[in-house]
Structure formats: structure tokens, C-alpha cells
């Protein structure tokens, strides 16, 4: 199983944001958006990791309880049943990102697991994606290593 760490960052909320994912110090990517929220960047990081790494036997590690709890507690099942409304009857925030993310996870050929990690607690990979995401937010530019990913 491949393990990918993900993180999002935002300078102001909303404000300039960045996202990142990393499998190792040699395989990672980040990107930026000019006006966004931290939650959107957390979701975008997972979507980008799934896009590149595929949906076969993947563990996503995130310090976002928003992301991890959605899948552990199966929030998405209720959202779908209620027509993408939350338990208070309001539209689900960030639906434009949640829908494709849920579709990719539920429709994956293999197993996709989510694991929460405490942020800013010394986990080297969590620190790496945090640095990549905050740098992307600050510079409004992303990086990728290797520069071109295989299809």
C-alpha cells in the first residue's frame, strides 16, 4: 500500500492558499490558488494525490479531521442521501470538491484508507507537506518532484 501525506494552507481564511501531497522526499507535488480557504486546500491536496497516484491501495494521511472524519464516519453517505445537504439541512460546504473526491474514493479499484496525524507534532512527512503547502500559498506557485509524473 502506498502512503501519501496531504496538507492544505491558507494565508487568511479566505485568502491565498496552497496544497501539497507527498509520498517521499523524492515524490511530491504542490499548487496554489489565489483566493480560497484552508478546508478547500485540504480537499484539493487529497484530490491531486488521487489524480496522480491512482485509486489502488492508497493510504491518505492528513492532519485535517475534516477530511479524515468524512470517510471514517461516512458523512458522505448522509450527504448523498439528503441531496448533498448536511444534517442541519444546509448545502454541504465545498460540494464541488467533495463530490469528485467521494466518487474517486468510493469507486476506487483498490482500498483507499484515511489516517489522521497530529499536525505540527514532529512527524517528518506531515512537516514536509505543511512546508510545501505554506510555501505554495506564500509564493502562489507549486512544485513537483519528479517534474513530470507518469500517466
C-alpha positions in Angstrom: 0.0 0.0 0.0 1.3 3.5 -0.9 1.1 6.1 1.8 0.6 9.7 0.8 0.6 12.6 3.2 -1.5 15.6 2.3 -2.0 19.2 3.7 -3.5 22.5 2.8 -2.6 26.0 3.9 -4.2 29.4 3.7 -2.9 32.9 4.4 -6.1 34.4 5.8 -9.3 32.4 5.6 -10.2 33.1 2.9 -7.0 34.2 1.3 -4.1 32.9 -0.8 -3.8 29.2 -0.4 -1.6 26.2 -1.1 -2.0 22.4 -1.2 0.6 19.6 -1.1 0.9 15.8 -1.1 4.0 13.7 -0.7 4.9 10.0 -0.8 8.5 10.7 0.0 11.1 13.5 -0.3 11.5 12.4 -3.9 7.8 12.1 -4.9 5.6 15.1 -4.2 3.6 18.0 -5.7 2.1 21.3 -4.5 0.0 24.0 -6.0 -1.8 27.3 -5.2 -5.0 29.2 -5.5 -5.2 33.0 -5.2 -8.5 33.1 -3.1 -9.6 30.1 -1.2 -10.0 28.5 2.3 -7.9 26.1 4.3 -10.6 23.4 4.0 -10.7 23.7 0.3 -6.9 23.3 0.1 -7.1 20.3 2.4 -9.5 18.7 0.0 -7.6 19.8 -3.1 -4.5 18.1 -1.7 -6.2 14.7 -1.5 -7.8 15.1 -4.9 -4.5 15.9 -6.5 -2.8 12.9 -4.8 -5.5 10.6 -6.0 -5.3 12.0 -9.5 -1.6 11.2 -9.8 -1.3 8.1 -7.6 -4.5 6.4 -8.7 -7.0 4.6 -6.6 -5.4 1.3 -5.8 -4.3 0.5 -2.3 -3.6 4.0 -1.0 -3.4 5.4 2.5 -4.0 9.1 2.8 -2.5 10.7 5.9 -3.9 14.1 6.9 -3.9 16.4 9.9 -7.3 17.5 8.7 -10.1 16.0 10.8 -12.5 17.5 8.3 -11.1 15.2 5.6 -10.4 12.1 7.7 -13.8 12.1 9.6 -15.7 12.3 6.4 -14.5 8.9 5.4 -14.1 7.3 8.9 -17.6 8.4 10.0 -19.1 8.1 6.5 -20.5 11.7 6.5 -20.8 11.4 2.7 -23.5 8.7 2.9 -25.8 11.1 4.7 -24.9 14.0 2.4 -25.7 11.9 -0.6 -29.0 10.6 0.9 -30.1 14.2 1.7 -29.2 15.5 -1.7 -25.8 17.0 -0.6 -27.3 18.7 2.4 -25.7 18.4 5.9 -27.5 17.3 9.0 -28.9 20.8 9.6 -30.4 20.8 6.1 -27.9 23.3 4.6 -25.9 22.7 1.5 -22.7 20.9 2.1 -19.8 23.3 2.0 -17.2 22.6 -0.7 -19.5 20.3 -2.5 -17.7 20.9 -5.8 -14.6 19.3 -4.3 -16.3 16.7 -2.0 -18.4 15.1 -4.9 -15.4 14.2 -7.1 -13.4 13.1 -4.0 -16.1 10.8 -2.7 -16.7 9.4 -6.2 -13.0 8.6 -6.5 -12.7 7.0 -3.1 -16.0 5.0 -3.3 -15.3 4.0 -6.9 -11.6 3.1 -6.4 -10.4 -0.3 -7.7 -8.4 -0.9 -4.6 -8.5 0.1 -0.9 -8.2 3.8 0.0 -7.8 4.4 3.7 -7.6 7.6 5.6 -5.5 8.2 8.7 -5.3 11.3 10.9 -1.9 12.6 12.2 -1.5 15.4 14.6 -0.2 18.5 12.8 2.9 20.3 13.9 3.9 17.4 16.2 7.2 16.4 14.5 6.0 13.8 12.0 8.6 14.3 9.2 6.2 13.7 6.3 3.5 15.9 7.8 6.1 18.6 8.3 7.2 18.2 4.7 3.7 18.6 3.2 3.0 21.5 5.6 6.1 23.3 4.3 5.2 22.6 0.7 1.7 23.9 1.1 2.6 27.0 3.0 5.4 27.8 0.5 2.9 27.3 -2.3 0.4 29.7 -0.6 3.1 32.3 0.0 4.6 32.1 -3.5 1.4 31.3 -5.3 3.2 28.7 -7.2 3.6 24.9 -6.9 6.4 22.4 -7.4 6.6 18.8 -8.4 9.2 16.1 -8.0 9.8 14.5 -10.3 8.9 17.4 -12.6 6.8 15.2 -14.9 4.7 12.3 -13.4 4.0 9.2 -15.4 0.4 8.8 -16.7 
